[in-house]
């Protein structure tokens, strides 16, 4: 059929009464993601403890690898992130062909939502789970269902009670951001066993490198034994936040589906090089984990009191819960006045909480010294 050729000045007939482009239904109902603040009062040196970034910087080997590609910035990156996938396969003992890399783990999560969610579908998450999940779910024209937590911890029974015939995806951040709490391997497996085989179980292990709990599992075994589980990871918490590199490990059929809509060059050349080197730098990863474990434990003990509660964390941050929202706001302001920027939790429905990233010793001690006025007992 030959399409008619219209005069270039002929107006296009309008099919509706709209006077401007209209977003898809539900888009304007999405609460945009609001990153942590990165400002301090004029003249005050900023110490950023609001974004869960690495306090030790990036792996020295990653920095070298990043610099090594500086003269090739005019070239497109390899489209499948092959060298990075091979590094991840080598380090984690998994099949590189079952890995998808993305522009941060947010990119991977968005792709999964686009592939497996649509109008009329539902996705389930825990009450205080990562607030990107509602964004990507509603962006796929599906509905998000939040399962109540028990004491700031995901509750398997509560999650299962929200499952309906419309449920297509379950998101579980483990450990969770912003609470720091986690589910042990046995609970994660119990949750998975109760899910229908057509429900995609997304195990978001963004903070896996910082976990010290012996009953924790990152999820590789569950992926290997299942056809409806994917594990999502990131390099952002390991010192490469600026390059935005994330990855997913999953069954072949899910990898194939995601690759069909993935951008062909969705990880930068420098990001691939730096992340591959960081993945192999196990000594730096161990150093980062040890530093975090030491000061996470110290900060938890130093803040915990009748006035401030800190749920046990397995991430590279702690959640400080104050008596009320007004006290949390006052504590935030007191810290910011001294250049210590932490994360307010209004967007997560925890207005009486502040999330504090684990930093170097000096800012950790300063945080505690300031929060003594709000009930922190302090520590040696």
Phi, psi and omega in degrees: 000129179270125180281140181293147178261122181264150173302138186295345179262357181287128182292144176283131181294135178277136181263358179211180180268005182295143179256002177199164179303140183246126178298156175302151180306132176097340184298316182284356174272352181284130172280117183299148177292129180247110180291164178296150180295154180224038180235157176222162178304149181304131178087359180253129179292133184271131168242112187272112178238035188244352188237010178057039178274164181291125178285345181259011181076205181261161173304132176304324179291326177292323179295317178299314180297322179296314180294329185293339182261007185300328182275003181240022183292346178281352183262148172291147174288160176296127194296332183258005184055043188302311183295324177292316179298322178294322178296317179295319178298319180295313185289320186261358179066041182233166182285116183298333180288348180257020178248137171240131178255152183212176180280074188084161178293336176301321178299315180297314180299318179298316179298318179298318179295320180295325182282320192248000179235150178199184180305132180090348181272163176231147170240146183246139175217164177281159190307315183251031180288174182306127188279010169282334182302314177297325181296310183288331178291310180291332175294339176264012179067024176253176181249143177262138178239126183257125179269127180304143177263162175249112179055048177063032180223136178305139183243115184301315180299320179293319178297314181296329180291341181269351182291132177228175175300341181274350183291126179241338182218141170239123177260131175224113173275121186216105359296161185268144170251120025250007188278333182084352181283164184216164171253135177292166182306318183298321180288321177297318179292324178296319177298313182296319181300331184272354181275145173298150181294342180270001177268127177280125178258110181262110181262104184270102185255046186299332184252020186302324183296342183260355184286135176242353181294133185285339182264017180269146173231134182288337175116357182298315180299321181292321176297316182296332184264002189226167175245003183228027180233135170233146175252129181246135183226170179215156172260357186296327181275356184252014175108005181235036181300325183293338180267346176056074179236124175227171180204164182224144173238126184203181177295156184303320184291329177284318176303316180299315182295316181295319180296337181289336179244357179293142175300140186292336180229058190271003172230128184296159177300315180291325178296318178298315182295314182294318182292321179298318179292320179295321180300323182276347182275074184292332178295317179294319179300319178294320179297317180296317180296317181295317178299316182295315182299319181297309187277338172294315178295318179298313183294321178300314180291323184287333181266329188295127179197186175293333183270331180233126179249138179234106176300142179304126185250145172243013178260196176256043181197166170230155176254115178265120182255121182261175184295328179200174183295324181296320179293319178298319179295319179295321179295318177302313181296320180296319178292314181298323179302334179259012176084008180261104187260115178249183187251123173285153190245021179302319183295343179259003182077022178234070186294343180264016183239153172230131175265128185240116178289148177284125181241205177282169186302313186300311177293331177296316180291326177293320178303312183293320180300319180289319183282356173299330179291346181250011174113359178289130182285338183084172180202159178281000000 
